[in-house]
């Protein structure tokens, strides 16, 4: 993390007087905020009918097996 007023003895590219030699410039902040180009929209796809059918079928199969196990124990 850079401090706002660094010690000239530890700042690179400074001469013995604490000034920048000719030709050297300090690093500047970026003048652009945000992104450089628009990002594509997110793809949002809803589930189709088949995943819902599979989930319901598995839930029914499990519930039928549990009911069958209950009747087998009695």
Secondary structure, DSSP 8 states (H G I E B T S, - for coil): ---TT--GGGSTTB-TTSSB-TT-------S--S-SS-----------HHHHHHHHHHHHHHHHHHHHHHHHH-
